[in-house]
Amino acid sequence: MTPETLRKWVRQAERDGDRRPGLSTEERERLRGLEKENKELRRANEILKAASANSSGRCNDGLKSISRSLVTECLARSRVEPQGNRVKASLTVA
């Protein structure tokens, strides 16, 4: 172990114990998870927008940049329910 590694551990332990300003280990993990979820939701939005534009008969160049496997994966996690003359779509993000 290097002295710098030990210093980092001590600093993080101080943050976890509220003796030093900054994010605790738990807050860092939560932030990482939220950033990952945000990224997945943005990708899902791109797919849904591309699919919506494509289904209405308009050409959509954005669809070319989305991989077939990603579309398949998102569609597998989606649920479509008819509601009168409209359709409600939801996407489950793991």
mmCIF file of the C-alpha atoms, coordinates in Angstrom:
data_MODEL
# 
_entry.id   MODEL 
# 
loop_
_atom_site.group_PDB 
_atom_site.id 
_atom_site.type_symbol 
_atom_site.label_atom_id 
_atom_site.label_alt_id 
_atom_site.label_comp_id 
_atom_site.label_asym_id 
_atom_site.label_entity_id 
_atom_site.label_seq_id 
_atom_site.pdbx_PDB_ins_code 
_atom_site.Cartn_x 
_atom_site.Cartn_y 
_atom_site.Cartn_z 
_atom_site.occupancy 
_atom_site.B_iso_or_equiv 
_atom_site.pdbx_formal_charge 
_atom_site.auth_seq_id 
_atom_site.auth_comp_id 
_atom_site.auth_asym_id 
_atom_site.auth_atom_id 
_atom_site.pdbx_PDB_model_num 
ATOM 1  C CA . MET A 1 1  ? 0.000   0.000  0.000   1.00 0.00 ? 1  MET A CA 1 
ATOM 2  C CA . THR A 1 2  ? 1.283   3.460  -0.828  1.00 0.00 ? 2  THR A CA 1 
ATOM 3  C CA . PRO A 1 3  ? 1.061   6.456  1.511   1.00 0.00 ? 3  PRO A CA 1 
ATOM 4  C CA . GLU A 1 4  ? -1.351  8.157  -0.944  1.00 0.00 ? 4  GLU A CA 1 
ATOM 5  C CA . THR A 1 5  ? -3.723  5.181  -0.791  1.00 0.00 ? 5  THR A CA 1 
ATOM 6  C CA . LEU A 1 6  ? -3.761  5.369  2.997   1.00 0.00 ? 6  LEU A CA 1 
ATOM 7  C CA . ARG A 1 7  ? -4.391  9.143  2.862   1.00 0.00 ? 7  ARG A CA 1 
ATOM 8  C CA . LYS A 1 8  ? -7.353  8.598  0.516   1.00 0.00 ? 8  LYS A CA 1 
ATOM 9  C CA . TRP A 1 9  ? -8.833  5.986  2.830   1.00 0.00 ? 9  TRP A CA 1 
ATOM 10 C CA . VAL A 1 10 ? -8.436  8.259  5.859   1.00 0.00 ? 10 VAL A CA 1 
ATOM 11 C CA . ARG A 1 11 ? -10.009 11.210 4.020   1.00 0.00 ? 11 ARG A CA 1 
ATOM 12 C CA . GLN A 1 12 ? -12.959 9.045  2.918   1.00 0.00 ? 12 GLN A CA 1 
ATOM 13 C CA . ALA A 1 13 ? -13.387 7.702  6.467   1.00 0.00 ? 13 ALA A CA 1 
ATOM 14 C CA . GLU A 1 14 ? -13.479 11.302 7.711   1.00 0.00 ? 14 GLU A CA 1 
ATOM 15 C CA . ARG A 1 15 ? -16.146 12.147 5.104   1.00 0.00 ? 15 ARG A CA 1 
ATOM 16 C CA . ASP A 1 16 ? -18.154 9.096  6.137   1.00 0.00 ? 16 ASP A CA 1 
ATOM 17 C CA . GLY A 1 17 ? -17.925 10.226 9.766   1.00 0.00 ? 17 GLY A CA 1 
ATOM 18 C CA . ASP A 1 18 ? -18.983 13.830 8.941   1.00 0.00 ? 18 ASP A CA 1 
ATOM 19 C CA . ARG A 1 19 ? -15.600 15.181 10.038  1.00 0.00 ? 19 ARG A CA 1 
ATOM 20 C CA . ARG A 1 20 ? -14.678 16.397 6.535   1.00 0.00 ? 20 ARG A CA 1 
ATOM 21 C CA . PRO A 1 21 ? -16.877 18.020 3.856   1.00 0.00 ? 21 PRO A CA 1 
ATOM 22 C CA . GLY A 1 22 ? -17.714 15.983 0.773   1.00 0.00 ? 22 GLY A CA 1 
ATOM 23 C CA . LEU A 1 23 ? -19.757 12.990 -0.301  1.00 0.00 ? 23 LEU A CA 1 
ATOM 24 C CA . SER A 1 24 ? -19.840 9.925  1.916   1.00 0.00 ? 24 SER A CA 1 
ATOM 25 C CA . THR A 1 25 ? -19.313 6.476  0.427   1.00 0.00 ? 25 THR A CA 1 
ATOM 26 C CA . GLU A 1 26 ? -23.063 5.836  0.541   1.00 0.00 ? 26 GLU A CA 1 
ATOM 27 C CA . GLU A 1 27 ? -23.821 9.145  -1.204  1.00 0.00 ? 27 GLU A CA 1 
ATOM 28 C CA . ARG A 1 28 ? -21.216 8.407  -3.897  1.00 0.00 ? 28 ARG A CA 1 
ATOM 29 C CA . GLU A 1 29 ? -22.767 5.003  -4.587  1.00 0.00 ? 29 GLU A CA 1 
ATOM 30 C CA . ARG A 1 30 ? -26.269 6.514  -4.726  1.00 0.00 ? 30 ARG A CA 1 
ATOM 31 C CA . LEU A 1 31 ? -25.061 9.246  -7.104  1.00 0.00 ? 31 LEU A CA 1 
ATOM 32 C CA . ARG A 1 32 ? -23.405 6.641  -9.351  1.00 0.00 ? 32 ARG A CA 1 
ATOM 33 C CA . GLY A 1 33 ? -26.628 4.626  -9.438  1.00 0.00 ? 33 GLY A CA 1 
ATOM 34 C CA . LEU A 1 34 ? -28.723 7.696  -10.270 1.00 0.00 ? 34 LEU A CA 1 
ATOM 35 C CA . GLU A 1 35 ? -26.330 8.714  -13.048 1.00 0.00 ? 35 GLU A CA 1 
ATOM 36 C CA . LYS A 1 36 ? -26.538 5.196  -14.517 1.00 0.00 ? 36 LYS A CA 1 
ATOM 37 C CA . GLU A 1 37 ? -30.352 5.218  -14.317 1.00 0.00 ? 37 GLU A CA 1 
ATOM 38 C CA . ASN A 1 38 ? -30.447 8.691  -15.913 1.00 0.00 ? 38 ASN A CA 1 
ATOM 39 C CA . LYS A 1 39 ? -28.274 7.457  -18.786 1.00 0.00 ? 39 LYS A CA 1 
ATOM 40 C CA . GLU A 1 40 ? -30.538 4.429  -19.340 1.00 0.00 ? 40 GLU A CA 1 
ATOM 41 C CA . LEU A 1 41 ? -33.665 6.605  -19.290 1.00 0.00 ? 41 LEU A CA 1 
ATOM 42 C CA . ARG A 1 42 ? -32.158 9.006  -21.830 1.00 0.00 ? 42 ARG A CA 1 
ATOM 43 C CA . ARG A 1 43 ? -31.338 6.066  -24.127 1.00 0.00 ? 43 ARG A CA 1 
ATOM 44 C CA . ALA A 1 44 ? -34.859 4.697  -23.690 1.00 0.00 ? 44 ALA A CA 1 
ATOM 45 C CA . ASN A 1 45 ? -36.287 8.139  -24.550 1.00 0.00 ? 45 ASN A CA 1 
ATOM 46 C CA . GLU A 1 46 ? -34.195 8.235  -27.724 1.00 0.00 ? 46 GLU A CA 1 
ATOM 47 C CA . ILE A 1 47 ? -35.516 4.833  -28.727 1.00 0.00 ? 47 ILE A CA 1 
ATOM 48 C CA . LEU A 1 48 ? -39.127 5.731  -27.991 1.00 0.00 ? 48 LEU A CA 1 
ATOM 49 C CA . LYS A 1 49 ? -38.829 9.019  -29.904 1.00 0.00 ? 49 LYS A CA 1 
ATOM 50 C CA . ALA A 1 50 ? -37.240 7.242  -32.860 1.00 0.00 ? 50 ALA A CA 1 
ATOM 51 C CA . ALA A 1 51 ? -39.885 4.512  -32.808 1.00 0.00 ? 51 ALA A CA 1 
ATOM 52 C CA . SER A 1 52 ? -42.674 7.089  -32.534 1.00 0.00 ? 52 SER A CA 1 
ATOM 53 C CA . ALA A 1 53 ? -41.356 9.140  -35.441 1.00 0.00 ? 53 ALA A CA 1 
ATOM 54 C CA . ASN A 1 54 ? -40.773 6.013  -37.501 1.00 0.00 ? 54 ASN A CA 1 
ATOM 55 C CA . SER A 1 55 ? -44.281 4.645  -36.854 1.00 0.00 ? 55 SER A CA 1 
ATOM 56 C CA . SER A 1 56 ? -45.898 7.900  -37.977 1.00 0.00 ? 56 SER A CA 1 
ATOM 57 C CA . GLY A 1 57 ? -44.374 7.495  -41.435 1.00 0.00 ? 57 GLY A CA 1 
ATOM 58 C CA . ARG A 1 58 ? -41.679 10.138 -41.095 1.00 0.00 ? 58 ARG A CA 1 
ATOM 59 C CA . CYS A 1 59 ? -38.053 9.370  -41.857 1.00 0.00 ? 59 CYS A CA 1 
ATOM 60 C CA . ASN A 1 60 ? -35.801 9.381  -38.821 1.00 0.00 ? 60 ASN A CA 1 
ATOM 61 C CA . ASP A 1 61 ? -32.019 9.324  -39.232 1.00 0.00 ? 61 ASP A CA 1 
ATOM 62 C CA . GLY A 1 62 ? -31.562 8.977  -35.457 1.00 0.00 ? 62 GLY A CA 1 
ATOM 63 C CA . LEU A 1 63 ? -32.851 5.421  -35.653 1.00 0.00 ? 63 LEU A CA 1 
ATOM 64 C CA . LYS A 1 64 ? -29.767 4.384  -37.638 1.00 0.00 ? 64 LYS A CA 1 
ATOM 65 C CA . SER A 1 65 ? -27.470 5.126  -34.695 1.00 0.00 ? 65 SER A CA 1 
ATOM 66 C CA . ILE A 1 66 ? -29.373 2.869  -32.297 1.00 0.00 ? 66 ILE A CA 1 
ATOM 67 C CA . SER A 1 67 ? -28.330 -0.756 -32.294 1.00 0.00 ? 67 SER A CA 1 
ATOM 68 C CA . ARG A 1 68 ? -30.881 -3.454 -33.066 1.00 0.00 ? 68 ARG A CA 1 
ATOM 69 C CA . SER A 1 69 ? -30.006 -5.287 -29.821 1.00 0.00 ? 69 SER A CA 1 
ATOM 70 C CA . LEU A 1 70 ? -30.676 -2.168 -27.735 1.00 0.00 ? 70 LEU A CA 1 
ATOM 71 C CA . VAL A 1 71 ? -34.069 -1.686 -29.380 1.00 0.00 ? 71 VAL A CA 1 
ATOM 72 C CA . THR A 1 72 ? -34.896 -5.353 -28.797 1.00 0.00 ? 72 THR A CA 1 
ATOM 73 C CA . GLU A 1 73 ? -33.804 -5.117 -25.164 1.00 0.00 ? 73 GLU A CA 1 
ATOM 74 C CA . CYS A 1 74 ? -35.876 -1.997 -24.513 1.00 0.00 ? 74 CYS A CA 1 
ATOM 75 C CA . LEU A 1 75 ? -38.924 -3.413 -26.246 1.00 0.00 ? 75 LEU A CA 1 
ATOM 76 C CA . ALA A 1 76 ? -38.622 -6.562 -24.145 1.00 0.00 ? 76 ALA A CA 1 
ATOM 77 C CA . ARG A 1 77 ? -38.723 -4.407 -20.998 1.00 0.00 ? 77 ARG A CA 1 
ATOM 78 C CA . SER A 1 78 ? -41.610 -2.253 -22.216 1.00 0.00 ? 78 SER A CA 1 
ATOM 79 C CA . ARG A 1 79 ? -45.319 -2.683 -21.645 1.00 0.00 ? 79 ARG A CA 1 
ATOM 80 C CA . VAL A 1 80 ? -47.976 -1.276 -23.965 1.00 0.00 ? 80 VAL A CA 1 
ATOM 81 C CA . GLU A 1 81 ? -51.584 -0.971 -22.790 1.00 0.00 ? 81 GLU A CA 1 
ATOM 82 C CA . PRO A 1 82 ? -54.549 0.262  -24.847 1.00 0.00 ? 82 PRO A CA 1 
ATOM 83 C CA . GLN A 1 83 ? -56.507 3.063  -23.174 1.00 0.00 ? 83 GLN A CA 1 
ATOM 84 C CA . GLY A 1 84 ? -59.540 3.923  -25.242 1.00 0.00 ? 84 GLY A CA 1 
ATOM 85 C CA . ASN A 1 85 ? -58.273 5.296  -28.552 1.00 0.00 ? 85 ASN A CA 1 
ATOM 86 C CA . ARG A 1 86 ? -54.776 5.901  -27.127 1.00 0.00 ? 86 ARG A CA 1 
ATOM 87 C CA . VAL A 1 87 ? -51.909 3.649  -26.141 1.00 0.00 ? 87 VAL A CA 1 
ATOM 88 C CA . LYS A 1 88 ? -49.991 3.882  -22.868 1.00 0.00 ? 88 LYS A CA 1 
ATOM 89 C CA . ALA A 1 89 ? -46.384 2.686  -23.008 1.00 0.00 ? 89 ALA A CA 1 
ATOM 90 C CA . SER A 1 90 ? -44.106 2.145  -20.040 1.00 0.00 ? 90 SER A CA 1 
ATOM 91 C CA . LEU A 1 91 ? -40.515 1.016  -19.761 1.00 0.00 ? 91 LEU A CA 1 
ATOM 92 C CA . THR A 1 92 ? -39.037 -0.837 -16.814 1.00 0.00 ? 92 THR A CA 1 
ATOM 93 C CA . VAL A 1 93 ? -35.457 0.148  -16.019 1.00 0.00 ? 93 VAL A CA 1 
ATOM 94 C CA . ALA A 1 94 ? -33.515 -2.334 -13.927 1.00 0.00 ? 94 ALA A CA 1 
# 
